[in-house]
């Protein structure tokens, strides 16, 4: 007797990997209150924008304010914005005028 497809180990493994990737992407998006930004080190957070198919990115004060607020909430010293285009990386340190 053959096991139903949903009970076969390969099927379960594929579903688990898919769910794992979804969760990881959710975690990376900064969607959790205690983990802001996409990456974090001891003293900084990094917001990562991947734009491989697009040729332009509009940087707004809203994005910068959000990143600065997340940095302060987490008690980090530095906030960086990393933008990846097809052929370039752009790395910016976010500093609010008048201090933090």
Phi, psi and omega in degrees: 000134181269140177290146175301152184305319183291344178262351180289139187301323180296319179295316179297318180298317179298316180296319180296316179297319179297314179295320180298316179297320179297315180295315180299317179298320178297317179295319181292336184285356182077024186275004180249137186304320186269354179230094182266167181071178180266326177226155181216140172238189181301324185234008180210160171240152182231123175266125186247126177241120181255115186233058186291332182263345182262152181255357179212160179217131178264116179267122182245162177296331178300315179297316181294318177298317180299313180296319179295317179297318179297321178299314180294318180299325182271357179072028180269155181274329187228148175232134180234150175243122179246120180244127179249118171259178182303315185246003185218154166245138174240125180239125182233138171268130182264118179231122179278138178300141179079022180095201184277000000 
